[in-house]
Amino acid sequence: MATIYEVSKLAGVSLATVSRVMNNNANVSDATRKKVTAAMDELGYRPNSIAQSLASNCSNSVGLLVSELQGPFYGPMMSGIENTFRNQGKHLIIAAGHSDEEREKQGIEFLISRNCDGLILHVEAVSDDYLIKLSKGRTPFVLINRYISELSDRCILLNNIKGGYLAAKHVLEQGHKNIAYISGPLWKQDAKDRLEGHKQALAEFNLEFDENLLFQGDFMEASGYEGLKVLHQQTHPFTALICANDEMAVGAMASARDLGLTLPKQLSIMGYDNVFFTRHVYPQLTTVNYPINEMGRMAADWVLSHVYQKQTPPLQTLFEPELVIRHSISRQ
């Protein structure tokens, strides 16, 4: 294996110059840069990234921890983050926490052990105290979909209370009064916030929230399918169903058809997230837009600004949801 010393000798430059070329230092002329890269190509030299990061105290890599690697929600977020970093010559290392406290901690420790310059964390199970303590360490991080008052300047989140409110308000405006609800796991803050917004809209229309029309799902399609089955079997009638995400809404749509219900004539269904398939189901799903791609890019910009001192657009920490009206809600 060729060494940096052989590259230096073949190119006729100092070791320091070779190092500057490898680290994309601007203080190298184009002619010298070409000589060094030609020598590296001729010798088949590949820089040792670990050794480089130890020497320069910069690995040019960023860690991303997400809840899941599957599903239509996290893909756009990961894509937005990766594209932003790639355009700046940085690389992304991804781990999954699966909404489990121990796995989230293991994922964070793994990313730190890989000498990541900074972290983007979409975590749900680790405590606020753990993250506050982590913030005092050597690896800076930004949070997505999590708010901690002590770390407010590094929290990028959606106004989920408003999102839940917008979804319910639209259904109520179409004349529905008996509305069932499939929530996400209510230990998760975003699930609680969406349900809180839902209740606020009901109160605005002088309606009480009926606990009999609540099914707690897990944000997965199967729980939407099962949820509607359970709700349909009980004795409290409803003309509309609001789901706390699109995957559960699509599961509920499949369940409704298996129950012989015509959509949206006999049952209106509302989603949340506005993932790609909501435009392709029948009827097309009315939902709430969650700008997760833009939020991912904003988290990447936070790292570029705070870790790499890059000029970025103004940083935004709170994003607002928007109603997306399609064809799954009928008028009463």
QUILIN-V215963 format. One record per pair of residues at least 12 apart in sequence whose C-alpha atoms are under 10 Angstrom apart, sorted by the first residue. I is the first residue (numbers start at 1). J is the second residue. D is the distance in whole Angstrom. If there is no record, write none. Layout:
I/J/D + I/J/D
//
This chain:
1/43/9 + 1/44/8 + 1/45/7 + 1/46/9 + 2/40/9 + 2/42/10 + 2/43/6 + 2/44/7 + 2/45/5 + 2/46/8 + 2/47/10 + 3/40/9 + 3/43/9 + 3/44/10 + 3/45/7 + 3/46/9 + 3/47/9 + 3/48/10 + 4/18/7 + 4/19/8 + 4/40/9 + 4/43/10 + 4/45/8 + 4/46/9 + 4/47/8 + 4/48/10 + 5/18/9 + 6/39/9 + 6/40/9 + 6/43/8 + 6/45/9 + 7/35/10 + 7/36/7 + 7/37/9 + 7/38/9 + 7/39/6 + 7/40/6 + 7/41/9 + 7/42/9 + 7/43/7 + 7/44/10 + 7/45/8 + 8/35/10 + 8/36/8 + 8/39/8 + 8/40/9 + 9/36/10 + 9/39/9 + 10/35/9 + 10/36/8 + 10/38/9 + 10/39/6 + 10/40/9 + 10/42/9 + 10/43/9 + 11/32/8 + 11/33/10 + 11/34/9 + 11/35/6 + 11/36/5 + 11/37/9 + 11/38/8 + 11/39/6 + 11/40/9 + 12/32/9 + 12/35/8 + 12/36/8 + 12/39/9 + 13/32/8 + 13/35/9 + 13/36/8 + 17/32/8 + 17/33/9 + 17/36/8 + 18/32/9 + 18/33/8 + 18/35/10 + 18/36/6 + 18/37/9 + 18/39/10 + 18/40/9 + 19/36/10 + 19/47/10 + 19/52/9 + 19/55/10 + 19/56/10 + 20/33/9 + 21/33/6 + 21/34/9 + 21/36/7 + 21/37/8 + 22/36/9 + 22/37/9 + 22/40/10 + 22/46/10 + 22/47/7 + 22/49/10 + 22/52/9 + 23/47/10 + 23/52/8 + 23/53/10 + 23/56/9 + 23/58/10 + 23/59/10 + 23/60/10 + 24/89/10 + 50/114/9 + 50/115/8 + 53/115/8 + 53/116/9 + 53/117/9 + 54/115/9 + 57/115/9 + 57/117/9 + 58/115/8 + 58/116/8 + 58/117/6 + 58/118/10 + 58/307/10 + 58/308/9 + 59/90/9 + 59/91/9 + 59/114/9 + 59/115/6 + 59/116/6 + 59/117/6 + 59/118/10 + 60/85/9 + 60/88/9 + 60/89/7 + 60/90/5 + 60/91/6 + 60/92/9 + 60/115/9 + 60/116/7 + 60/117/7 + 60/118/9 + 60/308/9 + 61/85/9 + 61/86/10 + 61/89/9 + 61/90/5 + 61/91/5 + 61/92/6 + 61/93/7 + 61/111/10 + 61/114/9 + 61/115/8 + 61/116/5 + 61/117/6 + 61/118/8 + 61/119/9 + 62/81/10 + 62/82/10 + 62/85/8 + 62/90/7 + 62/91/6 + 62/92/5 + 62/93/6 + 62/94/9 + 62/111/8 + 62/112/9 + 62/114/9 + 62/115/9 + 62/116/5 + 62/117/6 + 62/118/5 + 62/119/6 + 62/120/8 + 62/141/10 + 62/300/9 + 62/303/8 + 62/304/10 + 62/307/10 + 63/91/9 + 63/92/6 + 63/93/5 + 63/94/6 + 63/95/8 + 63/107/9 + 63/108/8 + 63/110/9 + 63/111/6 + 63/112/8 + 63/114/8 + 63/115/9 + 63/116/6 + 63/117/8 + 63/118/6 + 63/119/5 + 63/120/6 + 63/121/8 + 63/141/9 + 64/78/8 + 64/81/9 + 64/82/10 + 64/92/7 + 64/93/6 + 64/94/5 + 64/95/6 + 64/96/8 + 64/107/9 + 64/108/9 + 64/111/8 + 64/116/10 + 64/118/9 + 64/119/6 + 64/120/5 + 64/121/6 + 64/122/8 + 64/141/10 + 64/142/10 + 64/300/10 + 65/78/10 + 65/93/9 + 65/94/6 + 65/95/5 + 65/96/5 + 65/97/7 + 65/98/10 + 65/104/8 + 65/105/10 + 65/107/7 + 65/108/7 + 65/111/8 + 65/119/8 + 65/120/6 + 65/121/5 + 65/122/6 + 65/123/7 + 65/143/10 + 65/144/10 + 66/78/9 + 66/94/8 + 66/95/7 + 66/96/5 + 66/97/6 + 66/98/8 + 66/99/9 + 66/104/9 + 66/107/9 + 66/120/9 + 66/121/7 + 66/122/5 + 66/123/7 + 66/124/9 + 66/144/9 + 67/95/9 + 67/96/5 + 67/97/5 + 67/98/5 + 67/99/5 + 67/100/8 + 67/103/10 + 67/104/8 + 67/121/9 + 67/122/6 + 67/123/6 + 67/124/8 + 67/125/10 + 68/95/9 + 68/96/6 + 68/97/7 + 68/98/6 + 68/99/8 + 68/122/10 + 69/94/9 + 69/95/8 + 69/96/7 + 69/97/9 + 69/98/9 + 70/96/10 + 71/220/9 + 71/221/10 + 71/247/9 + 71/275/10 + 72/246/9 + 72/247/8 + 72/273/10 + 72/274/10 + 72/275/6 + 72/276/7 + 72/277/8 + 73/245/10 + 73/246/9 + 73/247/9 + 73/273/8 + 73/274/9 + 73/275/6 + 73/276/9 + 73/290/9 + 73/292/8 + 73/293/9 + 74/122/10 + 74/275/10 + 74/292/8 + 74/293/9 + 74/296/10 + 75/275/10 + 75/292/9 + 75/293/9 + 76/275/9 + 76/276/10 + 76/291/9 + 76/292/7 + 76/293/5 + 76/294/9 + 76/295/10 + 76/296/8 + 76/297/10 + 77/291/9 + 77/292/5 + 77/293/4 + 77/294/8 + 77/295/7 + 77/296/5 + 77/297/8 + 77/299/10 + 78/92/9 + 78/94/9 + 78/292/9 + 78/293/8 + 78/296/7 + 78/297/9 + 79/293/7 + 79/296/8 + 79/297/9 + 80/292/9 + 80/293/5 + 80/294/7 + 80/295/8 + 80/296/6 + 80/297/5 + 80/298/9 + 80/299/10 + 80/300/8 + 81/120/9 + 81/293/8 + 81/294/9 + 81/295/9 + 81/296/5 + 81/297/5 + 81/298/8 + 81/299/7 + 81/300/6 + 81/301/9 + 82/94/10 + 82/296/9 + 82/297/8 + 82/300/8 + 83/297/8 + 83/300/9 + 84/296/9 + 84/297/6 + 84/298/9 + 84/299/10 + 84/300/7 + 84/301/8 + 84/304/9 + 85/297/9 + 85/300/7 + 85/301/9 + 85/303/9 + 85/304/8 + 88/304/8 + 88/308/10 + 88/310/9 + 90/117/10 + 90/304/9 + 91/116/9 + 92/116/9 + 92/119/10 + 92/120/10 + 93/110/10 + 93/111/7 + 93/114/9 + 93/116/8 + 93/119/9 + 94/107/9 + 94/110/10 + 94/111/8 + 94/119/10 + 94/120/10 + 95/107/6 + 95/108/8 + 95/110/8 + 95/111/8 + 95/121/10 + 96/108/9 + 96/121/10 + 96/122/9 + 96/123/9 + 97/121/10 + 97/122/9 + 97/123/7 + 97/124/9 + 97/125/9 + 97/126/10 + 98/123/9 + 98/124/9 + 98/125/9 + 99/122/9 + 99/123/7 + 99/124/6 + 99/125/6 + 99/126/9 + 99/188/9 + 100/123/9 + 100/124/8 + 100/125/6 + 100/126/8 + 101/123/9 + 101/124/8 + 101/125/5 + 101/126/5 + 101/127/8 + 102/125/8 + 102/126/8 + 103/125/9 + 103/126/9 + 104/121/9 + 104/122/9 + 104/123/7 + 104/124/8 + 104/125/7 + 104/126/7 + 105/123/9 + 105/125/9 + 105/126/7 + 105/130/9 + 105/131/10 + 107/121/10 + 108/120/10 + 108/121/8 + 108/123/10 + 108/134/10 + 111/139/10 + 112/138/9 + 112/139/7 + 115/139/9 + 116/139/8 + 116/140/9 + 117/138/9 + 117/139/6 + 117/140/8 + 117/141/9 + 117/303/9 + 117/307/7 + 117/308/9 + 118/138/9 + 118/139/6 + 118/140/5 + 118/141/6 + 118/142/8 + 118/300/10 + 118/302/10 + 118/303/6 + 118/304/9 + 118/306/9 + 118/307/7 + 118/308/9 + 119/139/7 + 119/140/6 + 119/141/4 + 119/142/6 + 119/143/9 + 119/299/9 + 119/300/9 + 119/303/8 + 119/307/10 + 120/140/9 + 120/141/6 + 120/142/5 + 120/143/6 + 120/144/7 + 120/154/10 + 120/296/9 + 120/299/7 + 120/300/8 + 120/302/9 + 120/303/8 + 121/141/7 + 121/142/6 + 121/143/5 + 121/144/6 + 121/145/9 + 121/146/9 + 121/155/10 + 121/299/9 + 122/142/9 + 122/143/6 + 122/144/5 + 122/145/6 + 122/146/7 + 122/156/10 + 122/296/10 + 123/143/8 + 123/144/8 + 123/145/8 + 123/146/7 + 124/144/10 + 124/145/8 + 124/146/7 + 124/187/9 + 124/188/7 + 124/189/8 + 124/190/9 + 125/187/9 + 125/188/8 + 127/148/10 + 128/146/9 + 128/147/9 + 128/148/7 + 128/149/9 + 128/150/9 + 128/151/9 + 129/148/9 + 129/150/10 + 131/143/9 + 131/148/9 + 131/150/10 + 131/151/9 + 132/148/8 + 132/149/10 + 132/150/7 + 132/151/7 + 135/150/10 + 135/151/8 + 135/154/10 + 139/307/9 + 140/154/9 + 140/303/8 + 140/306/8 + 140/307/7 + 141/154/7 + 141/155/10 + 141/299/9 + 141/302/9 + 141/303/7 + 141/306/9 + 141/307/9 + 142/154/5 + 142/155/6 + 142/156/8 + 142/298/10 + 142/299/6 + 142/300/9 + 142/302/7 + 142/303/7 + 142/306/10 + 143/155/5 + 143/156/6 + 143/157/8 + 143/299/8 + 143/317/10 + 144/156/5 + 144/157/6 + 144/158/9 + 144/292/9 + 144/295/8 + 144/296/8 + 144/298/10 + 144/299/7 + 144/317/9 + 145/157/4 + 145/158/7 + 145/159/9 + 145/160/9 + 145/189/9 + 145/190/8 + 145/292/9 + 145/295/9 + 145/318/10 + 146/158/9 + 146/188/10 + 146/189/8 + 146/190/8 + 147/189/9 + 147/317/10 + 147/318/10 + 152/317/8 + 153/302/10 + 153/315/10 + 153/316/10 + 153/317/8 + 154/299/9 + 154/302/8 + 154/303/10 + 154/306/10 + 154/317/8 + 155/299/9 + 155/302/10 + 155/316/10 + 155/317/6 + 155/318/8 + 156/295/7 + 156/296/9 + 156/298/8 + 156/299/7 + 156/302/10 + 156/315/9 + 156/316/7 + 156/317/4 + 156/318/6 + 156/319/8 + 157/190/10 + 157/290/10 + 157/291/10 + 157/292/9 + 157/295/8 + 157/299/10 + 157/316/9 + 157/317/6 + 157/318/5 + 157/319/6 + 157/320/9 + 158/190/9 + 158/290/7 + 158/291/8 + 158/292/9 + 158/295/9 + 158/317/8 + 158/318/6 + 158/319/5 + 158/320/6 + 158/321/7 + 159/190/9 + 159/193/8 + 159/194/9 + 159/197/10 + 159/290/9 + 159/318/7 + 159/319/6 + 159/320/6 + 159/321/7 + 160/189/9 + 160/190/6 + 160/191/8 + 160/192/9 + 160/193/5 + 160/194/5 + 160/195/9 + 160/196/9 + 160/197/7 + 160/272/10 + 160/288/10 + 160/290/9 + 160/319/9 + 160/320/8 + 160/321/7 + 161/190/8 + 161/191/9 + 161/192/8 + 161/193/5 + 161/194/5 + 161/195/7 + 161/196/6 + 161/197/4 + 161/198/8 + 161/199/10 + 161/200/9 + 161/320/10 + 161/321/9 + 162/193/8 + 162/194/8 + 162/196/9 + 162/197/6 + 162/198/9 + 162/200/9 + 162/201/10 + 162/320/8 + 162/321/7 + 162/322/9 + 163/193/9 + 163/194/6 + 163/195/9 + 163/196/10 + 163/197/7 + 163/198/8 + 163/244/10 + 163/272/8 + 163/273/9 + 163/287/10 + 163/288/6 + 163/289/8 + 163/290/9 + 163/320/8 + 163/321/5 + 163/322/7 + 163/323/8 + 164/190/10 + 164/191/9 + 164/192/10 + 164/193/7 + 164/194/4 + 164/195/6 + 164/196/7 + 164/197/4 + 164/198/5 + 164/199/8 + 164/200/9 + 164/201/8 + 164/242/9 + 164/243/10 + 164/244/8 + 164/272/8 + 164/288/8 + 164/321/9 + 165/193/10 + 165/194/7 + 165/195/8 + 165/196/8 + 165/197/4 + 165/198/5 + 165/199/8 + 165/200/6 + 165/201/5 + 165/202/9 + 165/204/10 + 166/194/10 + 166/197/8 + 166/198/8 + 166/200/10 + 166/201/8 + 166/287/9 + 166/288/8 + 166/321/8 + 166/322/8 + 166/323/6 + 166/324/10 + 167/194/9 + 167/197/9 + 167/198/7 + 167/201/9 + 167/242/7 + 167/243/9 + 167/244/9 + 167/270/7 + 167/271/8 + 167/272/8 + 167/286/9 + 167/287/7 + 167/288/7 + 167/322/9 + 167/323/7 + 167/324/9 + 167/325/10 + 168/181/10 + 168/194/10 + 168/195/10 + 168/197/8 + 168/198/5 + 168/199/8 + 168/200/9 + 168/201/6 + 168/202/7 + 168/240/10 + 168/241/10 + 168/242/7 + 168/270/9 + 169/197/9 + 169/198/8 + 169/199/10 + 169/200/9 + 169/201/5 + 169/202/8 + 169/204/9 + 169/205/9 + 170/201/9 + 170/270/9 + 170/286/10 + 170/287/10 + 170/323/8 + 170/325/9 + 170/329/9 + 171/201/10 + 171/239/10 + 171/240/7 + 171/241/9 + 171/242/8 + 171/268/8 + 171/269/9 + 171/270/8 + 171/286/10 + 171/329/7 + 171/330/9 + 171/331/9 + 171/332/10 + 172/201/8 + 172/202/8 + 172/204/10 + 172/205/8 + 172/207/10 + 172/240/9 + 172/331/9 + 172/332/10 + 173/205/9 + 173/331/8 + 173/332/9 + 174/329/8 + 174/330/7 + 174/331/5 + 174/332/6 + 175/239/10 + 175/240/10 + 175/330/9 + 175/331/6 + 175/332/5 + 176/238/8 + 176/239/7 + 176/240/7 + 176/241/10 + 176/268/9 + 176/329/10 + 176/330/9 + 176/331/8 + 176/332/6 + 177/202/9 + 177/205/9 + 177/206/10 + 177/207/8 + 177/208/10 + 177/238/8 + 177/239/8 + 177/240/8 + 177/332/9 + 178/207/9 + 178/208/10 + 178/209/9 + 178/210/9 + 178/213/9 + 178/236/9 + 178/237/7 + 178/238/5 + 178/239/6 + 178/240/7 + 178/241/9 + 179/202/9 + 179/209/9 + 179/210/8 + 179/213/7 + 179/214/9 + 179/236/10 + 179/237/9 + 179/238/5 + 179/239/6 + 179/240/5 + 179/241/6 + 179/242/7 + 179/267/10 + 179/268/9 + 179/269/10 + 180/209/9 + 180/210/8 + 180/211/9 + 180/212/8 + 180/213/5 + 180/214/6 + 180/215/8 + 180/227/10 + 180/228/9 + 180/231/8 + 180/232/10 + 180/236/9 + 180/237/9 + 180/238/6 + 180/239/8 + 180/240/6 + 180/241/5 + 180/242/6 + 180/243/9 + 180/269/9 + 181/195/8 + 181/198/9 + 181/209/10 + 181/210/9 + 181/211/9 + 181/212/10 + 181/213/6 + 181/214/5 + 181/215/6 + 181/216/8 + 181/217/10 + 181/227/9 + 181/228/9 + 181/231/9 + 181/238/10 + 181/240/9 + 181/241/6 + 181/242/5 + 181/243/6 + 181/244/8 + 181/269/10 + 181/270/10 + 182/195/9 + 182/213/8 + 182/214/6 + 182/215/5 + 182/216/6 + 182/217/6 + 182/218/9 + 182/219/9 + 182/223/9 + 182/224/7 + 182/226/10 + 182/227/7 + 182/228/8 + 182/231/9 + 182/241/8 + 182/242/6 + 182/243/5 + 182/244/6 + 182/245/9 + 182/248/8 + 182/249/8 + 182/252/9 + 182/271/10 + 183/195/7 + 183/214/7 + 183/215/6 + 183/216/5 + 183/217/5 + 183/218/8 + 183/219/8 + 183/223/10 + 183/224/9 + 183/227/9 + 183/242/8 + 183/243/6 + 183/244/5 + 183/245/8 + 183/248/9 + 184/215/9 + 184/216/6 + 184/217/5 + 184/218/5 + 184/219/5 + 184/220/9 + 184/223/9 + 184/224/10 + 184/243/8 + 184/244/6 + 184/245/8 + 184/248/9 + 185/215/10 + 185/216/6 + 185/217/6 + 185/218/5 + 185/219/7 + 185/244/10 + 186/216/7 + 186/217/9 + 186/218/9 + 188/218/10 + 190/244/9 + 191/216/10 + 191/217/10 + 191/218/9 + 191/219/9 + 191/244/7 + 191/245/9 + 192/244/10 + 194/243/10 + 194/244/7 + 194/245/10 + 194/272/9 + 195/214/10 + 195/242/10 + 195/243/10 + 195/244/8 + 198/242/9 + 198/244/10 + 210/236/9 + 212/231/8 + 212/234/8 + 212/235/9 + 212/236/7 + 212/237/10 + 213/228/10 + 213/230/10 + 213/231/6 + 213/232/9 + 213/234/9 + 213/235/10 + 213/236/7 + 213/237/9 + 213/238/8 + 213/241/9 + 214/227/9 + 214/228/10 + 214/230/10 + 214/231/8 + 214/241/10 + 214/242/10 + 215/227/6 + 215/228/8 + 215/230/8 + 215/231/7 + 215/243/10 + 216/243/10 + 216/244/10 + 217/243/9 + 217/244/9 + 217/245/10 + 217/248/8 + 218/244/9 + 218/245/10 + 218/247/10 + 218/248/8 + 219/243/9 + 219/244/7 + 219/245/6 + 219/246/8 + 219/247/7 + 219/248/6 + 219/249/9 + 220/245/8 + 220/246/9 + 220/247/6 + 220/248/6 + 220/249/9 + 220/250/10 + 220/251/8 + 221/245/9 + 221/246/8 + 221/247/5 + 221/248/4 + 221/249/7 + 221/250/7 + 221/251/5 + 221/252/8 + 221/253/10 + 221/254/10 + 222/247/8 + 222/248/7 + 222/249/10 + 222/250/9 + 222/251/6 + 222/252/8 + 222/254/10 + 222/255/9 + 223/247/9 + 223/248/6 + 223/249/9 + 223/251/7 + 223/252/8 + 224/243/8 + 224/244/9 + 224/245/9 + 224/246/9 + 224/247/7 + 224/248/4 + 224/249/6 + 224/250/7 + 224/251/5 + 224/252/5 + 224/253/8 + 224/254/9 + 224/255/8 + 225/247/10 + 225/248/7 + 225/249/8 + 225/250/8 + 225/251/4 + 225/252/4 + 225/253/7 + 225/254/7 + 225/255/5 + 225/256/8 + 225/258/10 + 226/248/9 + 226/251/8 + 226/252/8 + 226/255/7 + 227/243/10 + 227/248/9 + 227/249/10 + 227/251/9 + 227/252/7 + 227/255/9 + 228/241/8 + 228/243/10 + 228/248/10 + 228/249/9 + 228/251/9 + 228/252/6 + 228/253/9 + 228/254/10 + 228/255/7 + 228/256/7 + 228/259/9 + 229/252/8 + 229/255/7 + 229/256/8 + 229/258/9 + 229/259/8 + 232/255/10 + 232/256/9 + 232/259/9 + 238/266/10 + 238/267/8 + 238/268/10 + 239/264/9 + 239/265/9 + 239/266/7 + 239/267/5 + 239/268/6 + 239/269/9 + 239/329/10 + 239/330/9 + 239/332/8 + 240/264/9 + 240/265/10 + 240/266/9 + 240/267/5 + 240/268/4 + 240/269/6 + 240/270/8 + 240/328/10 + 240/329/8 + 240/330/9 + 240/332/10 + 241/253/10 + 241/267/7 + 241/268/6 + 241/269/5 + 241/270/6 + 241/271/9 + 241/329/9 + 242/268/8 + 242/269/6 + 242/270/5 + 242/271/6 + 242/272/9 + 242/287/9 + 243/269/7 + 243/270/6 + 243/271/5 + 243/272/7 + 243/287/9 + 244/270/8 + 244/271/6 + 244/272/6 + 244/273/8 + 244/287/10 + 244/288/10 + 245/270/9 + 245/271/5 + 245/272/4 + 245/273/6 + 245/274/8 + 245/275/9 + 245/287/8 + 245/288/9 + 245/290/10 + 246/269/10 + 246/270/8 + 246/271/5 + 246/272/5 + 246/273/6 + 246/274/7 + 246/275/7 + 246/276/10 + 246/277/9 + 246/278/7 + 246/285/8 + 246/286/9 + 246/287/7 + 246/288/9 + 247/271/8 + 247/272/9 + 247/273/9 + 247/274/10 + 247/275/9 + 247/277/9 + 247/278/9 + 248/270/10 + 248/271/8 + 248/272/9 + 249/269/7 + 249/270/7 + 249/271/5 + 249/272/8 + 249/278/9 + 249/285/8 + 249/286/10 + 249/287/9 + 250/269/9 + 250/270/10 + 250/271/8 + 250/277/9 + 250/278/8 + 250/281/8 + 250/282/10 + 250/285/8 + 252/269/8 + 252/270/10 + 252/271/10 + 253/267/9 + 253/268/9 + 253/269/7 + 253/270/10 + 253/281/9 + 253/282/9 + 253/283/9 + 253/285/10 + 253/328/10 + 256/269/10 + 263/282/8 + 263/283/7 + 263/327/9 + 263/328/7 + 263/329/8 + 263/330/9 + 264/282/10 + 264/283/7 + 264/327/8 + 264/328/5 + 264/329/6 + 264/330/6 + 264/331/9 + 265/328/9 + 265/329/8 + 265/330/6 + 265/331/9 + 265/332/9 + 266/330/9 + 266/332/10 + 267/328/9 + 267/329/8 + 267/330/8 + 268/283/10 + 268/285/10 + 268/286/9 + 268/327/9 + 268/328/6 + 268/329/5 + 268/330/6 + 268/331/9 + 268/332/10 + 269/283/9 + 269/285/7 + 269/286/8 + 269/287/9 + 269/327/9 + 269/328/6 + 269/329/6 + 269/330/9 + 270/285/7 + 270/286/5 + 270/287/6 + 270/288/8 + 270/325/9 + 270/326/10 + 270/327/10 + 270/328/7 + 270/329/7 + 271/285/7 + 271/286/6 + 271/287/4 + 271/288/7 + 271/289/9 + 271/324/10 + 271/328/9 + 272/285/9 + 272/286/8 + 272/287/5 + 272/288/5 + 272/289/7 + 272/290/7 + 272/321/10 + 272/322/10 + 272/323/9 + 272/324/9 + 273/287/7 + 273/288/5 + 273/289/5 + 273/290/5 + 273/291/8 + 273/292/8 + 273/321/9 + 273/322/10 + 273/323/10 + 273/324/10 + 274/286/8 + 274/287/6 + 274/288/6 + 274/289/5 + 274/290/6 + 274/291/9 + 274/292/10 + 274/322/10 + 274/323/9 + 274/324/8 + 275/287/9 + 275/288/10 + 275/289/8 + 275/290/8 + 275/291/10 + 275/292/10 + 278/326/9 + 279/326/8 + 279/327/10 + 281/328/10 + 282/327/8 + 282/328/8 + 283/326/8 + 283/327/6 + 283/328/5 + 283/329/9 + 284/325/9 + 284/326/6 + 284/327/5 + 284/328/6 + 284/329/10 + 285/324/9 + 285/325/8 + 285/326/6 + 285/327/6 + 285/328/5 + 285/329/8 + 286/323/8 + 286/324/6 + 286/325/5 + 286/326/5 + 286/327/6 + 286/328/6 + 286/329/7 + 287/322/9 + 287/323/6 + 287/324/5 + 287/325/7 + 287/326/8 + 287/327/10 + 287/328/9 + 287/329/10 + 288/321/6 + 288/322/6 + 288/323/5 + 288/324/6 + 288/325/8 + 289/320/9 + 289/321/6 + 289/322/5 + 289/323/6 + 289/324/6 + 290/319/9 + 290/320/8 + 290/321/6 + 290/322/8 + 290/323/9 + 291/319/8 + 291/320/8 + 291/321/7 + 291/322/9 + 292/319/9 + 294/319/9 + 295/316/9 + 295/317/8 + 295/318/9 + 295/319/8 + 298/312/9 + 298/313/9 + 298/314/9 + 298/315/7 + 298/316/7 + 298/317/8 + 299/315/9 + 299/316/9 + 299/317/9 + 300/312/10 + 301/313/8 + 301/314/9 + 301/315/7 + 301/316/10 + 302/314/10 + 302/315/7 + 302/316/9 + 302/317/10
//
